[in-house]
Amino acid sequence: MSILMLKNISLSYGERKLFDDISVDFQADHKVGIVGRNGAGKSTLLKIISGMEKPDEGVVSKERGKTIAYMAQEMTLQSNKKVYDEAFTVFDAFTTLEKEQAQIEQELETAPDNAEQLLDRYMHVQEKLANFDRIESENKTEEILIGLGFKREQFAQPVQELSVGWKMRLVLAKLLLQNADFYLFDEPTNHLDITAKEWFFDFLRHAPFGYLLVTHDRYFLQKACDIILDLSHGKATLYHGNYTYYIEQKEERNRVLQSAYARQQREIATKKATIDRFRASASKAKMAQSMMKQLDRIERIEVEPAEPTIHISFPELTRPGKVALSVKGVSHAFDKGPLFNNATCEISRGQKVALLAPNGTGKTTLFNIICDKLPIQNGSVEFGHNVKHALFEQDQTRALNGESTIFDEIQNNTSNVSDGQIRSFLGSFLFSGKDVEKKIKVLSGGEKNRVAMVKVLLQNANFLLLDEPTNHLDLFAKSVLLQALKKYPGTILFVSHDHDFIQELATDILELSPNGLYHYPGKYEEFLQDTQQKFTSDPEPKKKQPKEAPKKELSTQKRRELRKLENKVSKLEKELESLHVELAALSYGTEKYSETLSAVSTTKQKLESAEQEWEAAQAN
């Protein structure tokens, strides 16, 4: 039996039909990603299922005895409790039973007249408590809070002191602690940093429950969903596969629809031409009226535009020096103590570098120092020769003039750029025709984001500093942005919490820890894999065995030289083995870890040199 069934769901807002006779059902283990253009009704569908909104027609049926938990995009959490205590309120019913059990035990000690009634009640309470393991529940609460980014010292922090983002994390923690049979998630990763997102992804991937998930994070749709529900033109279509399968099948379906749409348009045009001819004849006027009614009854085929492929060409950029940015020994501290120390790195011309770190490590602070928005306390930040940089700010209300039109905002903030270039870039970023005449203040968050990105890209900068460039963008707009930045011929340093975006764009990873910056030259998923393995399997090739000495008489001096070299090789082998053991016991990203890793590299080089010396001595 299905855990959740939607039958003939219809909903209209005025003349606009959002859902048109939707019928679909879900099994308890279905992990479903919901996709659709902005305004397709993704959030509204979850509200209908949760009972927060009523459809005009149709019913939602749920399997009896099963719990379905819902997380809205934004929820207000009011609480006078501390963080851990608020999370543990999920188990309030059991806590109350424990208190009642203790009270009954106390009353029974006095041998009361109603002992039999108390015993009956006591048995009933114990029966319910048999389903509750306090230690396990406490451990689970701690595990989920830490997984979502809370530090242990935050457990005792009053909830009312939390920001909106941290309150939403607490809401998500409580939801996961409910152990519901099925979940409805509406953009649950909006307030998570990249580390918490990776934890949540892993949690969902191994979860025993099913869910409906609304997200603009392509990585979750690809890896954490085995079914895609597409909302388009009021209809709901299930695709039994991940996001890639959905895109392939949708493109094939659209090709068929395009062909049918073209045939229908030709048919409609032919009938309209016939109707126009018949109208001119008095004897055929009634026939024309009849044909018009037939034409009105035709169900029009609608085709959704395919994933965008942009065609933009960047102007030739000034060629910078080989080193685009040099950060040396940058440290920063607040009143409570140091945030990070000795942040050092070099970014070379043409690299596209993602700056990563969990919340609270100082990633935003370091980025703002590099952007000259915060003063340097210690160390230095220097852009290379001929580097011209442009900044994309996370808060577009500060970066854009709300009273300007889209076109004027770009034109007033760029130089040596033609009107044609501006319109071409705006068109590629989904602003066409009269859209460019809209005022900035009436745009959505995602639209402002796209305007700001066009403004940055047209400044002829050869180094882009991008702070959360994918914020507020749907999958369609993210695809446009990613294509543009991949074509961009300059250097990029960016901060993002979007797994797929980092994987597709970044050529290098910079990870910030309290002890400095770690540079990983490679793709994001390789970085994750390598840092998780951390020498769990030894990547070193097997040690070279000294070749057997030639069976000829050696001089005393030669034998001494060979023994000395053999001892040197043996000593270096033991030293390298000891360093590997030491490295495996260290915390990744710490200063000691980096020093030991450097020592491993140096010792390997010395060992190879000693082995070559030994082989050369044998041959002579």
C-alpha positions in Angstrom: 0.0 0.0 0.0 1.2 3.5 -0.8 2.0 5.7 2.2 0.8 8.8 0.4 -1.7 9.3 -2.4 -2.8 12.4 -4.3 -6.0 12.0 -6.3 -7.4 14.6 -8.8 -5.7 17.6 -7.1 -6.6 20.9 -8.7 -5.8 24.5 -7.5 -6.2 27.9 -9.2 -5.2 31.4 -8.2 -7.6 33.7 -10.0 -7.4 32.8 -13.7 -4.1 30.9 -13.3 -4.4 27.2 -12.9 -1.5 26.0 -10.8 -2.5 22.3 -10.6 -4.7 20.6 -13.1 -6.1 17.2 -11.9 -2.9 15.8 -10.4 -2.9 12.2 -9.3 0.2 10.5 -8.0 1.2 8.2 -5.2 4.4 7.4 -3.2 5.7 4.3 -1.4 7.3 4.5 2.0 10.8 4.1 0.7 10.5 6.5 -2.3 13.1 9.2 -2.3 11.7 11.9 -4.6 13.1 15.1 -5.8 10.5 17.7 -6.9 11.6 20.0 -9.8 9.9 22.7 -11.8 10.5 26.3 -12.9 9.9 29.0 -10.3 6.2 29.4 -9.8 5.4 25.8 -10.8 4.0 25.1 -7.3 6.7 23.0 -5.7 6.2 24.5 -2.2 2.5 24.7 -2.6 2.3 21.0 -3.3 4.0 20.2 0.0 1.7 22.6 1.8 -1.3 20.7 0.4 0.1 17.3 1.4 0.9 18.6 4.9 -2.6 20.0 5.3 -1.5 23.7 5.5 -3.3 24.5 2.3 -6.5 23.1 0.8 -6.9 22.3 -2.9 -9.9 23.4 -4.9 -10.6 19.8 -5.8 -9.2 16.4 -5.0 -8.0 14.6 -1.9 -4.8 13.6 -0.1 -4.8 10.2 1.5 -2.2 8.9 4.0 -1.6 5.4 5.3 -3.3 4.9 8.7 -0.8 4.9 11.6 2.0 6.4 9.6 3.6 9.8 10.5 4.5 12.3 7.9 6.8 15.2 9.0 7.0 18.6 7.1 9.6 21.3 7.0 8.7 24.6 5.4 11.2 26.9 3.8 10.9 29.4 6.6 9.6 28.7 10.1 9.5 30.9 13.2 11.0 29.1 16.2 10.1 30.8 19.5 11.7 29.1 22.6 13.0 30.1 26.0 15.0 26.9 26.2 18.6 26.2 25.4 19.6 24.6 22.1 20.1 21.0 23.3 17.0 21.2 25.5 14.9 22.5 22.7 16.0 19.7 20.4 15.2 17.1 23.1 11.6 18.4 23.3 10.9 15.9 20.5 11.0 13.3 23.3 8.8 15.3 25.8 6.1 12.6 25.8 8.6 10.1 27.1 10.1 12.5 29.6 6.6 13.1 31.0 6.1 9.4 31.4 9.5 9.0 33.2 8.4 11.7 35.7 5.1 9.9 36.1 6.8 6.6 36.7 9.0 8.1 39.4 6.0 9.7 41.1 4.1 6.4 41.1 7.1 4.6 42.6 7.3 7.2 45.3 3.6 6.8 46.1 3.7 3.0 46.2 6.4 3.2 48.9 3.7 4.3 51.4 1.4 1.3 50.6 -1.6 3.4 49.7 -5.2 2.1 49.5 -5.3 2.6 45.7 -2.1 0.5 45.2 -3.8 -1.8 42.7 -4.8 1.2 40.5 -1.4 2.6 40.8 0.2 -0.7 39.8 -2.1 -0.9 36.7 -1.1 2.6 35.8 2.6 1.8 36.5 2.5 -1.2 34.1 0.8 1.0 31.4 3.6 3.7 31.8 6.3 1.1 31.7 4.8 -0.5 28.5 5.0 2.9 26.7 8.5 3.6 28.1 9.7 0.2 26.7 9.9 2.0 23.3 12.2 4.7 24.6 15.9 4.5 25.2 17.1 7.7 26.9 20.8 7.1 26.4 20.3 6.3 22.7 18.0 9.4 22.3 20.6 11.7 24.0 23.3 10.3 21.7 21.2 10.8 18.6 20.3 14.3 19.6 24.0 15.2 20.1 25.0 13.4 16.8 22.4 15.3 14.7 23.1 18.7 16.3 26.9 18.3 15.6 26.2 17.0 12.1 24.2 20.1 11.3 27.1 22.3 12.5 26.4 23.0 16.2 29.4 23.0 18.4 29.1 21.4 21.9 29.6 24.9 23.5 26.5 26.0 21.6 24.3 23.3 23.3 23.8 25.6 26.3 23.1 28.7 24.2 19.6 30.2 24.5 17.6 29.6 21.3 16.4 33.2 21.3 20.0 34.3 20.7 20.4 32.3 17.5 20.2 33.8 14.0 17.4 32.8 11.7 19.7 30.4 9.9 20.8 28.6 13.1 17.1 28.4 14.2 16.3 26.7 10.9 19.1 24.2 11.6 17.5 23.5 14.9 14.1 23.0 13.3 15.7 20.5 10.9 17.4 18.7 13.8 14.1 18.3 15.6 12.4 17.1 12.5 15.1 14.4 11.9 14.8 13.3 15.6 11.1 12.6 15.1 11.9 9.3 13.2 8.8 9.9 11.0 7.8 7.4 8.4 8.0 9.9 5.6 9.3 13.4 5.2 8.4 16.6 3.3 11.5 18.8 2.9 11.1 22.3 1.4 14.6 23.7 0.6 16.1 22.2 3.8 19.7 23.0 2.8 19.1 26.8 2.4 20.8 27.6 5.8 23.5 24.9 5.8 27.1 25.5 5.0 29.0 23.0 2.8 30.1 20.8 5.7 26.6 20.5 7.2 25.3 19.9 3.6 27.6 17.0 3.1 26.5 15.5 6.5 22.8 16.0 5.7 23.3 14.4 2.2 25.0 11.3 3.8 22.2 11.2 6.4 19.5 11.2 3.6 21.4 8.7 1.5 21.4 6.1 4.3 18.0 7.0 5.7 15.4 4.2 6.2 12.5 6.6 5.4 11.3 8.1 2.2 10.8 11.8 1.4 9.7 14.4 -1.0 12.5 16.9 -1.4 12.3 20.4 -3.0 15.8 21.7 -3.6 17.8 23.8 -6.1 20.9 21.7 -5.3 21.5 19.5 -8.3 23.9 17.2 -6.3 21.0 16.2 -4.0 18.7 15.5 -6.9 21.4 13.4 -8.6 22.7 11.4 -5.6 20.0 11.5 -2.9 16.9 10.9 -5.1 15.8 7.8 -7.0 12.6 9.4 -8.5 12.1 12.9 -9.9 8.6 14.5 -9.8 8.4 17.2 -12.5 5.8 20.0 -12.1 5.1 21.7 -15.4 2.0 23.5 -16.9 -0.2 22.3 -14.0 0.7 18.6 -14.5 2.9 16.2 -12.5 5.0 13.6 -14.1 7.1 10.9 -12.3 10.5 9.9 -13.7 11.9 6.7 -12.1 15.6 7.6 -12.0 18.0 10.3 -10.8 18.3 13.9 -12.1 20.4 12.9 -15.1 17.9 10.3 -16.2 15.1 12.9 -15.8 16.9 15.4 -18.0 17.5 12.8 -20.7 13.9 11.5 -20.6 12.5 15.1 -20.5 14.5 16.1 -23.5 13.3 13.1 -25.5 9.7 13.9 -24.4 10.1 17.5 -25.4 11.4 16.5 -28.8 8.2 14.5 -29.3 6.1 17.4 -28.0 7.9 19.9 -30.2 7.0 17.8 -33.2 3.4 17.5 -32.1 3.3 21.2 -31.2 4.5 22.2 -34.7 1.8 19.9 -36.4 -0.9 21.4 -34.1 0.2 25.0 -35.0 0.0 24.2 -38.7 -3.4 22.7 -38.2 -4.6 25.7 -36.2 -3.2 28.1 -38.9 -5.0 26.2 -41.7 -8.3 26.2 -39.8 -8.0 30.0 -39.0 -7.4 30.7 -42.7 -10.4 28.6 -43.6 -12.6 30.4 -41.0 -11.4 33.8 -42.4 -12.5 32.8 -45.9 -15.9 31.5 -44.8 -16.6 34.6 -42.8 -16.6 36.6 -46.0 -19.4 34.5 -47.4 -22.9 34.9 -45.9 -23.8 31.4 -46.9 -20.9 29.9 -44.9 -21.0 32.2 -41.8 -22.7 29.5 -39.7 -20.0 27.0 -40.8 -17.3 29.5 -39.8 -18.9 29.8 -36.3 -19.0 26.0 -36.0 -15.3 25.7 -36.9 -14.4 28.5 -34.4 -16.0 26.5 -31.6 -14.1 23.4 -32.7 -10.9 25.4 -32.7 -11.6 26.7 -29.2 -12.1 23.1 -28.0 -8.6 21.9 -29.1 -6.4 21.2 -26.1 -3.3 23.3 -26.8 0.1 21.5 -26.6 2.5 23.5 -24.4 6.3 23.0 -24.6 8.6 24.0 -21.8 11.9 25.6 -23.0 14.9 23.2 -22.8 17.9 23.7 -20.5 19.6 26.9 -21.7 22.8 26.9 -23.8 24.3 30.4 -23.7 26.3 32.0 -26.4 28.4 34.8 -25.0 31.9 36.0 -25.8 34.1 37.8 -23.3 36.1 40.8 -24.4 39.9 40.3 -24.5 41.2 40.7 -20.9 44.5 42.3 -19.8 47.0 39.6 -19.3 48.1 39.5 -15.6 51.3 38.1 -14.2 51.7 34.4 -13.4 50.8 35.0 -9.7 47.3 36.5 -9.5 47.0 36.7 -5.7 49.4 36.2 -2.9 48.2 35.8 0.7 51.0 35.6 3.3 50.7 34.9 7.1 47.3 36.4 7.5 45.9 36.1 11.0 42.7 37.4 12.5 41.3 37.5 16.0 38.2 38.9 17.8 37.8 39.8 21.4 37.0 36.1 22.2 40.3 35.0 20.8 42.0 34.0 17.5 39.9 33.0 14.5 42.6 31.7 12.2 46.4 32.0 12.0 49.0 32.0 9.3 46.7 31.8 6.2 49.1 31.6 3.3 48.5 30.8 -0.3 49.2 31.7 -3.9 46.6 31.7 -6.7 48.0 31.5 -10.2 46.6 33.0 -13.4 43.7 31.1 -14.8 42.9 29.0 -11.7 39.3 28.8 -10.5 39.5 28.3 -6.8 36.8 27.5 -4.2 37.4 28.7 -0.6 35.9 26.2 1.8 35.5 26.0 5.6 32.8 25.1 8.1 30.8 28.0 9.5 32.6 29.8 12.3 36.1 29.0 11.0 36.5 32.5 9.5 36.0 31.9 5.8 33.8 35.0 5.3 36.3 37.0 7.3 39.3 35.9 5.2 37.3 36.5 2.0 36.4 40.1 3.2 40.1 40.7 4.1 41.1 39.7 0.5 38.3 41.9 -0.9 39.6 44.8 1.3 36.3 45.0 3.2 38.1 44.3 6.5 41.5 45.6 7.6 44.5 43.2 7.8 45.5 42.6 11.4 48.6 40.5 10.6 50.2 39.4 7.3 49.7 40.7 3.8 47.4 40.3 0.7 48.8 41.4 -2.7 47.2 41.1 -6.1 49.7 40.3 -8.9 51.0 42.5 -11.8 48.2 43.8 -14.1 45.5 42.2 -12.0 42.1 44.0 -12.1 39.5 42.4 -9.8 35.8 42.7 -9.6 33.6 41.7 -6.6 30.3 39.9 -6.6 28.7 40.6 -3.2 26.4 38.2 -1.4 24.0 41.0 -0.4 22.6 42.5 -3.6 20.5 45.1 -1.8 23.8 46.9 -1.1 25.4 46.2 -4.5 22.5 47.4 -6.7 20.6 50.7 -7.0 16.9 49.8 -6.5 15.7 52.8 -8.5 17.7 52.0 -11.6 16.3 49.8 -14.4 18.2 46.6 -15.2 19.7 48.1 -18.3 20.7 51.4 -16.7 22.3 49.6 -13.7 24.6 47.7 -16.1 25.3 50.7 -18.3 26.1 53.1 -15.4 28.6 50.7 -13.9 30.6 49.6 -16.9 32.8 51.4 -19.4 33.8 50.6 -23.0 30.8 48.2 -23.3 28.3 48.7 -26.1 24.6 48.6 -25.7 24.5 45.5 -27.9 27.0 43.7 -25.6 24.9 44.6 -22.5 21.7 43.3 -24.1 23.5 40.2 -25.3 24.7 39.3 -21.8 21.4 40.2 -20.2 19.7 37.9 -22.8 22.0 35.1 -21.9 21.1 35.6 -18.3 17.4 35.2 -19.0 16.5 39.0 -19.4 15.0 39.6 -22.8 12.8 42.3 -24.5 11.2 44.7 -22.1 12.5 42.8 -19.1 15.6 45.1 -19.1 13.3 48.1 -18.4 12.2 46.7 -15.0 13.4 48.5 -11.9 15.8 46.6 -9.7 13.6 47.1 -6.6 10.8 44.9 -8.1 13.0 42.0 -8.9 13.2 38.7 -6.9 16.4 37.6 -5.1 17.4 35.4 -8.0 16.8 38.1 -10.6 18.9 40.6 -8.6 21.6 37.9 -8.4 21.7 37.6 -12.2 21.8 41.3 -12.8 24.7 41.7 -10.4 26.6 38.9 -12.1 26.2 40.5 -15.6 27.4 43.8 -14.0 30.5 42.0 -12.7 31.3 40.1 -15.9 31.2 43.2 -18.0 33.7 45.1 -16.0 36.6 43.7 -18.0 38.2 42.3 -14.8 40.7 39.5 -15.1 40.1 38.3 -11.5 36.6 37.6 -10.1 35.9 37.5 -6.4 32.5 35.8 -6.0 30.7 35.5 -2.6 27.9 32.9 -2.8 27.1 33.5 -6.5 24.4 30.8 -6.6 22.2 32.2 -3.8 18.5 32.4 -4.7 19.0 30.8 -8.2 16.9 28.0 -9.4 18.4 25.0 -11.4 17.7 26.8 -14.7 19.6 30.0 -13.7 22.4 28.0 -12.0 23.0 26.3 -15.3 23.4 29.6 -17.1 25.8 31.0 -14.5 27.9 27.8 -14.5 28.2 27.9 -18.3 29.3 31.6 -18.2 31.9 31.2 -15.5 33.4 28.1 -17.2 33.8 30.2 -20.3 35.3 33.1 -18.4 39.0 33.3 -19.4 40.3 34.9 -16.2 41.0 33.8 -12.6 38.2 33.2 -10.0 38.2 32.9 -6.2 34.7 32.0 -5.0 32.8 31.0 -1.9 29.9 28.6 -2.4 27.9 26.0 -0.4 26.7 24.2 -3.6 28.4 20.8 -4.1 27.6 20.5 -7.8 28.7 24.1 -8.6 32.0 23.7 -6.8 32.6 20.3 -8.5 31.9 21.7 -11.9 33.7 25.1 -11.6 36.7 24.7 -9.2 40.1 23.6 -10.5 41.6 24.0 -7.0 40.3 23.9 -3.4 41.5 26.1 -0.6 40.4 24.8 2.8 40.6 27.2 5.8 41.3 25.8 9.3 42.2 27.6 12.5 45.9 26.8 11.6 45.9 28.2 8.1 45.1 27.4 4.5 45.4 24.0 2.8 45.7 24.0 -1.0 44.4 21.0 -2.9 45.1 21.1 -6.6 42.2 19.1 -8.0 38.4 18.7 -8.2 36.2 18.9 -5.2 35.0 15.3 -5.1 38.6 14.1 -5.3 39.5 16.5 -2.4 36.7 14.9 -0.4 37.8 11.4 -1.2 41.4 12.1 -0.4 40.8 13.9 2.8 38.4 11.1 4.0 40.9 8.4 3.2 43.9 10.3 4.7 46.4 7.5 4.1 44.0 4.7 5.2 45.6 2.9 2.2 49.2 3.6 1.5 49.5 5.2 -1.9 53.3 4.8 -2.0 54.7 2.3 -4.5 56.4 -0.7 -3.1 59.9 -0.1 -1.9 62.6 -0.7 -4.3 64.8 -3.6 -3.3 68.5 -3.1 -3.8 69.7 -5.1 -6.8 71.9 -8.1 -6.1 75.5 -7.1 -6.1 77.6 -8.3 -9.1 79.5 -11.4 -8.3 82.9 -9.9 -8.8 85.6 -9.2 -6.3 85.2 -5.7 -4.8 87.8 -3.6 -3.3 87.7 -2.8 0.5 87.0 0.8 -0.3 84.1 -0.1 -2.6 82.6 -2.4 -0.1 82.7 0.3 2.6 81.0 2.8 0.1 78.2 0.3 -0.7 77.6 -0.5 3.0 77.4 3.2 3.8 74.8 3.7 1.0 72.8 0.6 2.1 72.7 1.9 5.6 71.5 5.3 4.3 68.7 3.7 2.3 67.6 1.6 5.2 67.6 4.6 7.6 65.5 6.7 5.2 63.1 3.8 4.6 62.5 3.6 8.4 62.2 7.3 8.7 59.6 7.5 5.9 57.6 4.6 7.5 57.7 6.4 10.8 56.4 9.6 9.2 53.5 7.8 7.6 52.5 6.4 11.0 52.8 9.8 12.6 50.8 11.4 9.8 47.9 8.9 10.1 47.5 9.9 13.8 47.3 13.7 13.2 44.2 15.8 12.6 43.9 16.7 8.9 44.4 20.5 8.3 46.4 21.2 11.4 49.8 23.0 11.3 51.5 19.8 12.5 49.7 17.8 9.8 51.1 20.2 7.1 54.6 20.0 8.5 54.6 16.2 8.6 53.2 16.0 5.1 56.0 18.2 3.9 58.5 16.0 5.7 57.1 12.9 4.0 57.7 14.6 0.6 61.3 15.6 1.5 62.2 12.2 2.8 60.8 10.5 -0.3 63.1 12.6 -2.5 66.1 11.8 -0.3 65.3 8.1 -0.4 65.0 8.1 -4.2 68.3 10.0 -4.5 70.1 7.5 -2.1 68.7 4.5 -4.1 70.0 6.1 -7.3 73.4 6.6 -5.7 73.5 2.9 -4.5 72.5 1.7 -8.0 75.2 3.9 -9.7 77.8 2.6 -7.2 76.9 -1.0 -8.0 77.2 -0.5 -11.7 80.7 1.0 -11.5 
